[in-house]
Amino acid sequence: MSSVPRTLPLLTLQMDLLPPNPAPSLPPSSLPTGHLGRVKMAIRTVAAIFTQ
């Protein structure tokens, strides 16, 4: 449990490093799906941190 305060800033930094638009060539209608994919990836990352 003591590793959580160290890993959370790292996760925040990782999210900040992601480009705001991961696929510029896609039409605007598919952007919410891309954002949802990033959210799912973030949830998976958090789950991996807590299950270590």
mmCIF file as Biopython writes it, N, C-alpha, C and O atoms, coordinates in Angstrom:
data_model
#
loop_
_atom_site.group_PDB
_atom_site.id
_atom_site.type_symbol
_atom_site.label_atom_id
_atom_site.label_alt_id
_atom_site.label_comp_id
_atom_site.label_asym_id
_atom_site.label_entity_id
_atom_site.label_seq_id
_atom_site.pdbx_PDB_ins_code
_atom_site.Cartn_x
_atom_site.Cartn_y
_atom_site.Cartn_z
_atom_site.occupancy
_atom_site.B_iso_or_equiv
_atom_site.auth_seq_id
_atom_site.auth_asym_id
_atom_site.pdbx_PDB_model_num
ATOM 1   N N  . MET A ? 1  ? 0.838   -1.210 0.000   1.0 0.0 1  A 1 
ATOM 2   C CA . MET A ? 1  ? 0.000   0.000  0.000   1.0 0.0 1  A 1 
ATOM 3   C C  . MET A ? 1  ? 0.873   1.261  0.000   1.0 0.0 1  A 1 
ATOM 4   O O  . MET A ? 1  ? 0.442   2.318  -0.461  1.0 0.0 1  A 1 
ATOM 5   N N  . SER A ? 2  ? 2.094   1.145  0.515   1.0 0.0 2  A 1 
ATOM 6   C CA . SER A ? 2  ? 2.956   2.329  0.585   1.0 0.0 2  A 1 
ATOM 7   C C  . SER A ? 2  ? 3.503   2.722  -0.783  1.0 0.0 2  A 1 
ATOM 8   O O  . SER A ? 2  ? 4.039   3.819  -0.940  1.0 0.0 2  A 1 
ATOM 9   N N  . SER A ? 3  ? 3.374   1.838  -1.776  1.0 0.0 3  A 1 
ATOM 10  C CA . SER A ? 3  ? 3.894   2.152  -3.108  1.0 0.0 3  A 1 
ATOM 11  C C  . SER A ? 3  ? 2.920   2.998  -3.915  1.0 0.0 3  A 1 
ATOM 12  O O  . SER A ? 3  ? 3.283   3.519  -4.970  1.0 0.0 3  A 1 
ATOM 13  N N  . VAL A ? 4  ? 1.682   3.145  -3.433  1.0 0.0 4  A 1 
ATOM 14  C CA . VAL A ? 4  ? 0.670   3.888  -4.200  1.0 0.0 4  A 1 
ATOM 15  C C  . VAL A ? 4  ? 1.040   5.360  -4.372  1.0 0.0 4  A 1 
ATOM 16  O O  . VAL A ? 4  ? 0.943   5.868  -5.489  1.0 0.0 4  A 1 
ATOM 17  N N  . PRO A ? 5  ? 1.466   6.083  -3.306  1.0 0.0 5  A 1 
ATOM 18  C CA . PRO A ? 5  ? 1.802   7.500  -3.506  1.0 0.0 5  A 1 
ATOM 19  C C  . PRO A ? 5  ? 2.927   7.718  -4.509  1.0 0.0 5  A 1 
ATOM 20  O O  . PRO A ? 5  ? 2.994   8.775  -5.136  1.0 0.0 5  A 1 
ATOM 21  N N  . ARG A ? 6  ? 3.815   6.731  -4.672  1.0 0.0 6  A 1 
ATOM 22  C CA . ARG A ? 6  ? 4.902   6.898  -5.638  1.0 0.0 6  A 1 
ATOM 23  C C  . ARG A ? 6  ? 4.427   6.616  -7.055  1.0 0.0 6  A 1 
ATOM 24  O O  . ARG A ? 6  ? 4.888   7.258  -7.998  1.0 0.0 6  A 1 
ATOM 25  N N  . THR A ? 7  ? 3.507   5.659  -7.220  1.0 0.0 7  A 1 
ATOM 26  C CA . THR A ? 7  ? 3.109   5.255  -8.568  1.0 0.0 7  A 1 
ATOM 27  C C  . THR A ? 7  ? 2.064   6.183  -9.163  1.0 0.0 7  A 1 
ATOM 28  O O  . THR A ? 7  ? 1.995   6.315  -10.385 1.0 0.0 7  A 1 
ATOM 29  N N  . LEU A ? 8  ? 1.246   6.832  -8.336  1.0 0.0 8  A 1 
ATOM 30  C CA . LEU A ? 8  ? 0.198   7.699  -8.880  1.0 0.0 8  A 1 
ATOM 31  C C  . LEU A ? 8  ? 0.751   8.907  -9.637  1.0 0.0 8  A 1 
ATOM 32  O O  . LEU A ? 8  ? 0.249   9.200  -10.722 1.0 0.0 8  A 1 
ATOM 33  N N  . PRO A ? 9  ? 1.766   9.630  -9.120  1.0 0.0 9  A 1 
ATOM 34  C CA . PRO A ? 9  ? 2.342   10.718 -9.927  1.0 0.0 9  A 1 
ATOM 35  C C  . PRO A ? 9  ? 2.931   10.201 -11.234 1.0 0.0 9  A 1 
ATOM 36  O O  . PRO A ? 9  ? 2.878   10.892 -12.251 1.0 0.0 9  A 1 
ATOM 37  N N  . LEU A ? 10 ? 3.486   9.003  -11.216 1.0 0.0 10 A 1 
ATOM 38  C CA . LEU A ? 10 ? 4.030   8.410  -12.435 1.0 0.0 10 A 1 
ATOM 39  C C  . LEU A ? 10 ? 2.923   8.178  -13.448 1.0 0.0 10 A 1 
ATOM 40  O O  . LEU A ? 10 ? 3.105   8.417  -14.642 1.0 0.0 10 A 1 
ATOM 41  N N  . LEU A ? 11 ? 1.771   7.712  -12.970 1.0 0.0 11 A 1 
ATOM 42  C CA . LEU A ? 11 ? 0.634   7.493  -13.865 1.0 0.0 11 A 1 
ATOM 43  C C  . LEU A ? 11 ? 0.142   8.821  -14.427 1.0 0.0 11 A 1 
ATOM 44  O O  . LEU A ? 11 ? -0.201  8.911  -15.606 1.0 0.0 11 A 1 
ATOM 45  N N  . THR A ? 12 ? 0.108   9.856  -13.583 1.0 0.0 12 A 1 
ATOM 46  C CA . THR A ? 12 ? -0.319  11.176 -14.054 1.0 0.0 12 A 1 
ATOM 47  C C  . THR A ? 12 ? 0.632   11.693 -15.115 1.0 0.0 12 A 1 
ATOM 48  O O  . THR A ? 12 ? 0.200   12.265 -16.116 1.0 0.0 12 A 1 
ATOM 49  N N  . LEU A ? 13 ? 1.927   11.496 -14.902 1.0 0.0 13 A 1 
ATOM 50  C CA . LEU A ? 13 ? 2.918   11.921 -15.881 1.0 0.0 13 A 1 
ATOM 51  C C  . LEU A ? 13 ? 2.735   11.157 -17.183 1.0 0.0 13 A 1 
ATOM 52  O O  . LEU A ? 13 ? 2.855   11.729 -18.267 1.0 0.0 13 A 1 
ATOM 53  N N  . GLN A ? 14 ? 2.442   9.860  -17.078 1.0 0.0 14 A 1 
ATOM 54  C CA . GLN A ? 14 ? 2.218   9.035  -18.260 1.0 0.0 14 A 1 
ATOM 55  C C  . GLN A ? 14 ? 1.011   9.538  -19.049 1.0 0.0 14 A 1 
ATOM 56  O O  . GLN A ? 14 ? 1.035   9.555  -20.279 1.0 0.0 14 A 1 
ATOM 57  N N  . MET A ? 15 ? -0.048  9.949  -18.341 1.0 0.0 15 A 1 
ATOM 58  C CA . MET A ? 15 ? -1.228  10.461 -19.021 1.0 0.0 15 A 1 
ATOM 59  C C  . MET A ? 15 ? -0.920  11.800 -19.693 1.0 0.0 15 A 1 
ATOM 60  O O  . MET A ? 15 ? -1.436  12.085 -20.774 1.0 0.0 15 A 1 
ATOM 61  N N  . ASP A ? 16 ? -0.081  12.622 -19.056 1.0 0.0 16 A 1 
ATOM 62  C CA . ASP A ? 16 ? 0.270   13.921 -19.635 1.0 0.0 16 A 1 
ATOM 63  C C  . ASP A ? 16 ? 1.108   13.758 -20.898 1.0 0.0 16 A 1 
ATOM 64  O O  . ASP A ? 16 ? 1.073   14.610 -21.786 1.0 0.0 16 A 1 
ATOM 65  N N  . LEU A ? 17 ? 1.861   12.662 -20.977 1.0 0.0 17 A 1 
ATOM 66  C CA . LEU A ? 17 ? 2.717   12.449 -22.143 1.0 0.0 17 A 1 
ATOM 67  C C  . LEU A ? 17 ? 1.928   11.967 -23.353 1.0 0.0 17 A 1 
ATOM 68  O O  . LEU A ? 17 ? 2.427   12.027 -24.477 1.0 0.0 17 A 1 
ATOM 69  N N  . LEU A ? 18 ? 0.703   11.490 -23.139 1.0 0.0 18 A 1 
ATOM 70  C CA . LEU A ? 18 ? -0.107  11.033 -24.264 1.0 0.0 18 A 1 
ATOM 71  C C  . LEU A ? 18 ? -0.527  12.217 -25.122 1.0 0.0 18 A 1 
ATOM 72  O O  . LEU A ? 18 ? -0.883  13.270 -24.592 1.0 0.0 18 A 1 
ATOM 73  N N  . PRO A ? 19 ? -0.490  12.058 -26.440 1.0 0.0 19 A 1 
ATOM 74  C CA . PRO A ? 19 ? -0.939  13.147 -27.312 1.0 0.0 19 A 1 
ATOM 75  C C  . PRO A ? 19 ? -2.430  13.402 -27.128 1.0 0.0 19 A 1 
ATOM 76  O O  . PRO A ? 19 ? -3.182  12.457 -26.887 1.0 0.0 19 A 1 
ATOM 77  N N  . PRO A ? 20 ? -2.880  14.653 -27.236 1.0 0.0 20 A 1 
ATOM 78  C CA . PRO A ? 20 ? -4.298  14.971 -27.039 1.0 0.0 20 A 1 
ATOM 79  C C  . PRO A ? 20 ? -5.180  14.289 -28.078 1.0 0.0 20 A 1 
ATOM 80  O O  . PRO A ? 20 ? -6.329  13.950 -27.794 1.0 0.0 20 A 1 
ATOM 81  N N  . ASN A ? 21 ? -4.649  14.088 -29.279 1.0 0.0 21 A 1 
ATOM 82  C CA . ASN A ? 21 ? -5.403  13.412 -30.333 1.0 0.0 21 A 1 
ATOM 83  C C  . ASN A ? 21 ? -4.541  12.277 -30.866 1.0 0.0 21 A 1 
ATOM 84  O O  . ASN A ? 21 ? -3.641  12.520 -31.670 1.0 0.0 21 A 1 
ATOM 85  N N  . PRO A ? 22 ? -4.794  11.035 -30.437 1.0 0.0 22 A 1 
ATOM 86  C CA . PRO A ? 22 ? -3.922  9.911  -30.801 1.0 0.0 22 A 1 
ATOM 87  C C  . PRO A ? 22 ? -3.940  9.588  -32.289 1.0 0.0 22 A 1 
ATOM 88  O O  . PRO A ? 22 ? -2.975  9.019  -32.798 1.0 0.0 22 A 1 
ATOM 89  N N  . ALA A ? 23 ? -5.013  9.935  -33.003 1.0 0.0 23 A 1 
ATOM 90  C CA . ALA A ? 23 ? -5.106  9.597  -34.429 1.0 0.0 23 A 1 
ATOM 91  C C  . ALA A ? 23 ? -5.675  10.783 -35.206 1.0 0.0 23 A 1 
ATOM 92  O O  . ALA A ? 23 ? -6.887  10.854 -35.413 1.0 0.0 23 A 1 
ATOM 93  N N  . PRO A ? 24 ? -4.831  11.707 -35.635 1.0 0.0 24 A 1 
ATOM 94  C CA . PRO A ? 24 ? -5.316  12.908 -36.335 1.0 0.0 24 A 1 
ATOM 95  C C  . PRO A ? 24 ? -5.999  12.590 -37.663 1.0 0.0 24 A 1 
ATOM 96  O O  . PRO A ? 24 ? -6.796  13.392 -38.151 1.0 0.0 24 A 1 
ATOM 97  N N  . SER A ? 25 ? -5.699  11.431 -38.255 1.0 0.0 25 A 1 
ATOM 98  C CA . SER A ? 25 ? -6.249  11.119 -39.576 1.0 0.0 25 A 1 
ATOM 99  C C  . SER A ? 25 ? -7.692  10.618 -39.499 1.0 0.0 25 A 1 
ATOM 100 O O  . SER A ? 25 ? -8.371  10.517 -40.521 1.0 0.0 25 A 1 
ATOM 101 N N  . LEU A ? 26 ? -8.159  10.305 -38.290 1.0 0.0 26 A 1 
ATOM 102 C CA . LEU A ? 26 ? -9.516  9.789  -38.154 1.0 0.0 26 A 1 
ATOM 103 C C  . LEU A ? 26 ? -10.531 10.930 -38.196 1.0 0.0 26 A 1 
ATOM 104 O O  . LEU A ? 26 ? -10.216 12.046 -37.783 1.0 0.0 26 A 1 
ATOM 105 N N  . PRO A ? 27 ? -11.737 10.670 -38.685 1.0 0.0 27 A 1 
ATOM 106 C CA . PRO A ? 27 ? -12.791 11.687 -38.676 1.0 0.0 27 A 1 
ATOM 107 C C  . PRO A ? 27 ? -13.207 12.027 -37.242 1.0 0.0 27 A 1 
ATOM 108 O O  . PRO A ? 27 ? -13.045 11.196 -36.349 1.0 0.0 27 A 1 
ATOM 109 N N  . PRO A ? 28 ? -13.741 13.230 -37.003 1.0 0.0 28 A 1 
ATOM 110 C CA . PRO A ? 28 ? -14.090 13.654 -35.633 1.0 0.0 28 A 1 
ATOM 111 C C  . PRO A ? 28 ? -15.079 12.718 -34.939 1.0 0.0 28 A 1 
ATOM 112 O O  . PRO A ? 28 ? -15.098 12.640 -33.711 1.0 0.0 28 A 1 
ATOM 113 N N  . SER A ? 29 ? -15.899 12.008 -35.716 1.0 0.0 29 A 1 
ATOM 114 C CA . SER A ? 29 ? -16.910 11.147 -35.100 1.0 0.0 29 A 1 
ATOM 115 C C  . SER A ? 29 ? -16.277 9.975  -34.355 1.0 0.0 29 A 1 
ATOM 116 O O  . SER A ? 29 ? -16.907 9.394  -33.472 1.0 0.0 29 A 1 
ATOM 117 N N  . SER A ? 30 ? -15.027 9.619  -34.703 1.0 0.0 30 A 1 
ATOM 118 C CA . SER A ? 30 ? -14.387 8.473  -34.062 1.0 0.0 30 A 1 
ATOM 119 C C  . SER A ? 30 ? -13.508 8.899  -32.888 1.0 0.0 30 A 1 
ATOM 120 O O  . SER A ? 30 ? -12.910 8.050  -32.227 1.0 0.0 30 A 1 
ATOM 121 N N  . LEU A ? 31 ? -13.424 10.195 -32.623 1.0 0.0 31 A 1 
ATOM 122 C CA . LEU A ? 31 ? -12.572 10.658 -31.535 1.0 0.0 31 A 1 
ATOM 123 C C  . LEU A ? 31 ? -13.052 10.194 -30.162 1.0 0.0 31 A 1 
ATOM 124 O O  . LEU A ? 31 ? -12.213 9.811  -29.347 1.0 0.0 31 A 1 
ATOM 125 N N  . PRO A ? 32 ? -14.374 10.205 -29.853 1.0 0.0 32 A 1 
ATOM 126 C CA . PRO A ? 32 ? -14.808 9.688  -28.546 1.0 0.0 32 A 1 
ATOM 127 C C  . PRO A ? 32 ? -14.373 8.243  -28.319 1.0 0.0 32 A 1 
ATOM 128 O O  . PRO A ? 32 ? -14.029 7.863  -27.200 1.0 0.0 32 A 1 
ATOM 129 N N  . THR A ? 33 ? -14.389 7.437  -29.384 1.0 0.0 33 A 1 
ATOM 130 C CA . THR A ? 33 ? -13.956 6.049  -29.255 1.0 0.0 33 A 1 
ATOM 131 C C  . THR A ? 33 ? -12.477 5.995  -28.889 1.0 0.0 33 A 1 
ATOM 132 O O  . THR A ? 33 ? -12.067 5.198  -28.045 1.0 0.0 33 A 1 
ATOM 133 N N  . GLY A ? 34 ? -11.680 6.848  -29.528 1.0 0.0 34 A 1 
ATOM 134 C CA . GLY A ? 34 ? -10.261 6.894  -29.203 1.0 0.0 34 A 1 
ATOM 135 C C  . GLY A ? 34 ? -10.038 7.315  -27.759 1.0 0.0 34 A 1 
ATOM 136 O O  . GLY A ? 34 ? -9.175  6.767  -27.073 1.0 0.0 34 A 1 
ATOM 137 N N  . HIS A ? 35 ? -10.822 8.296  -27.296 1.0 0.0 35 A 1 
ATOM 138 C CA . HIS A ? 35 ? -10.702 8.742  -25.906 1.0 0.0 35 A 1 
ATOM 139 C C  . HIS A ? 35 ? -11.112 7.620  -24.965 1.0 0.0 35 A 1 
ATOM 140 O O  . HIS A ? 35 ? -10.486 7.420  -23.924 1.0 0.0 35 A 1 
ATOM 141 N N  . LEU A ? 36 ? -12.157 6.889  -25.325 1.0 0.0 36 A 1 
ATOM 142 C CA . LEU A ? 36 ? -12.612 5.772  -24.500 1.0 0.0 36 A 1 
ATOM 143 C C  . LEU A ? 36 ? -11.522 4.706  -24.419 1.0 0.0 36 A 1 
ATOM 144 O O  . LEU A ? 36 ? -11.304 4.110  -23.364 1.0 0.0 36 A 1 
ATOM 145 N N  . GLY A ? 37 ? -10.846 4.472  -25.529 1.0 0.0 37 A 1 
ATOM 146 C CA . GLY A ? 37 ? -9.751  3.508  -25.528 1.0 0.0 37 A 1 
ATOM 147 C C  . GLY A ? 37 ? -8.636  3.932  -24.582 1.0 0.0 37 A 1 
ATOM 148 O O  . GLY A ? 37 ? -8.043  3.103  -23.891 1.0 0.0 37 A 1 
ATOM 149 N N  . ARG A ? 38 ? -8.353  5.251  -24.559 1.0 0.0 38 A 1 
ATOM 150 C CA . ARG A ? 38 ? -7.314  5.743  -23.652 1.0 0.0 38 A 1 
ATOM 151 C C  . ARG A ? 38 ? -7.750  5.596  -22.207 1.0 0.0 38 A 1 
ATOM 152 O O  . ARG A ? 38 ? -6.935  5.287  -21.338 1.0 0.0 38 A 1 
ATOM 153 N N  . VAL A ? 39 ? -9.042  5.817  -21.942 1.0 0.0 39 A 1 
ATOM 154 C CA . VAL A ? 39 ? -9.556  5.658  -20.575 1.0 0.0 39 A 1 
ATOM 155 C C  . VAL A ? 39 ? -9.454  4.197  -20.144 1.0 0.0 39 A 1 
ATOM 156 O O  . VAL A ? 39 ? -9.058  3.899  -19.017 1.0 0.0 39 A 1 
ATOM 157 N N  . LYS A ? 40 ? -9.816  3.289  -21.054 1.0 0.0 40 A 1 
ATOM 158 C CA . LYS A ? 40 ? -9.711  1.859  -20.731 1.0 0.0 40 A 1 
ATOM 159 C C  . LYS A ? 40 ? -8.259  1.474  -20.472 1.0 0.0 40 A 1 
ATOM 160 O O  . LYS A ? 40 ? -7.972  0.689  -19.568 1.0 0.0 40 A 1 
ATOM 161 N N  . MET A ? 41 ? -7.342  2.032  -21.269 1.0 0.0 41 A 1 
ATOM 162 C CA . MET A ? 41 ? -5.928  1.740  -21.073 1.0 0.0 41 A 1 
ATOM 163 C C  . MET A ? 41 ? -5.470  2.255  -19.715 1.0 0.0 41 A 1 
ATOM 164 O O  . MET A ? 41 ? -4.694  1.591  -19.028 1.0 0.0 41 A 1 
ATOM 165 N N  . ALA A ? 42 ? -5.947  3.438  -19.322 1.0 0.0 42 A 1 
ATOM 166 C CA . ALA A ? 42 ? -5.577  3.999  -18.021 1.0 0.0 42 A 1 
ATOM 167 C C  . ALA A ? 42 ? -6.111  3.129  -16.889 1.0 0.0 42 A 1 
ATOM 168 O O  . ALA A ? 42 ? -5.424  2.897  -15.894 1.0 0.0 42 A 1 
ATOM 169 N N  . ILE A ? 43 ? -7.343  2.649  -17.051 1.0 0.0 43 A 1 
ATOM 170 C CA . ILE A ? 43 ? -7.933  1.775  -16.031 1.0 0.0 43 A 1 
ATOM 171 C C  . ILE A ? 43 ? -7.123  0.488  -15.919 1.0 0.0 43 A 1 
ATOM 172 O O  . ILE A ? 43 ? -6.880  -0.009 -14.820 1.0 0.0 43 A 1 
ATOM 173 N N  . ARG A ? 44 ? -6.702  -0.053 -17.078 1.0 0.0 44 A 1 
ATOM 174 C CA . ARG A ? 44 ? -5.889  -1.265 -17.059 1.0 0.0 44 A 1 
ATOM 175 C C  . ARG A ? 44 ? -4.556  -1.002 -16.373 1.0 0.0 44 A 1 
ATOM 176 O O  . ARG A ? 44 ? -4.053  -1.857 -15.644 1.0 0.0 44 A 1 
ATOM 177 N N  . THR A ? 45 ? -3.976  0.184  -16.605 1.0 0.0 45 A 1 
ATOM 178 C CA . THR A ? 45 ? -2.701  0.524  -15.969 1.0 0.0 45 A 1 
ATOM 179 C C  . THR A ? 45 ? -2.866  0.615  -14.459 1.0 0.0 45 A 1 
ATOM 180 O O  . THR A ? 45 ? -2.033  0.111  -13.705 1.0 0.0 45 A 1 
ATOM 181 N N  . VAL A ? 46 ? -3.946  1.258  -14.020 1.0 0.0 46 A 1 
ATOM 182 C CA . VAL A ? 46 ? -4.209  1.370  -12.578 1.0 0.0 46 A 1 
ATOM 183 C C  . VAL A ? 46 ? -4.418  -0.012 -11.974 1.0 0.0 46 A 1 
ATOM 184 O O  . VAL A ? 46 ? -3.914  -0.307 -10.891 1.0 0.0 46 A 1 
ATOM 185 N N  . ALA A ? 47 ? -5.165  -0.857 -12.680 1.0 0.0 47 A 1 
ATOM 186 C CA . ALA A ? 47 ? -5.404  -2.214 -12.182 1.0 0.0 47 A 1 
ATOM 187 C C  . ALA A ? 47 ? -4.094  -2.979 -12.074 1.0 0.0 47 A 1 
ATOM 188 O O  . ALA A ? 47 ? -3.887  -3.727 -11.118 1.0 0.0 47 A 1 
ATOM 189 N N  . ALA A ? 48 ? -3.206  -2.795 -13.053 1.0 0.0 48 A 1 
ATOM 190 C CA . ALA A ? 48 ? -1.912  -3.482 -13.004 1.0 0.0 48 A 1 
ATOM 191 C C  . ALA A ? 48 ? -1.090  -2.996 -11.815 1.0 0.0 48 A 1 
ATOM 192 O O  . ALA A ? 48 ? -0.382  -3.779 -11.182 1.0 0.0 48 A 1 
ATOM 193 N N  . ILE A ? 49 ? -1.186  -1.699 -11.514 1.0 0.0 49 A 1 
ATOM 194 C CA . ILE A ? 49 ? -0.436  -1.149 -10.378 1.0 0.0 49 A 1 
ATOM 195 C C  . ILE A ? 49 ? -0.935  -1.758 -9.070  1.0 0.0 49 A 1 
ATOM 196 O O  . ILE A ? 49 ? -0.136  -2.132 -8.211  1.0 0.0 49 A 1 
ATOM 197 N N  . PHE A ? 50 ? -2.251  -1.857 -8.920  1.0 0.0 50 A 1 
ATOM 198 C CA . PHE A ? 50 ? -2.801  -2.324 -7.646  1.0 0.0 50 A 1 
ATOM 199 C C  . PHE A ? 50 ? -2.737  -3.840 -7.494  1.0 0.0 50 A 1 
ATOM 200 O O  . PHE A ? 50 ? -2.880  -4.351 -6.383  1.0 0.0 50 A 1 
ATOM 201 N N  . THR A ? 51 ? -2.524  -4.570 -8.593  1.0 0.0 51 A 1 
ATOM 202 C CA . THR A ? 51 ? -2.479  -6.029 -8.483  1.0 0.0 51 A 1 
ATOM 203 C C  . THR A ? 51 ? -1.054  -6.553 -8.437  1.0 0.0 51 A 1 
ATOM 204 O O  . THR A ? 51 ? -0.855  -7.768 -8.414  1.0 0.0 51 A 1 
ATOM 205 N N  . GLN A ? 52 ? -0.060  -5.678 -8.424  1.0 0.0 52 A 1 
ATOM 206 C CA . GLN A ? 52 ? 1.333   -6.124 -8.363  1.0 0.0 52 A 1 
ATOM 207 C C  . GLN A ? 52 ? 1.633   -6.752 -7.009  1.0 0.0 52 A 1 
ATOM 208 O O  . GLN A ? 52 ? 2.759   -7.188 -6.768  1.0 0.0 52 A 1 
#
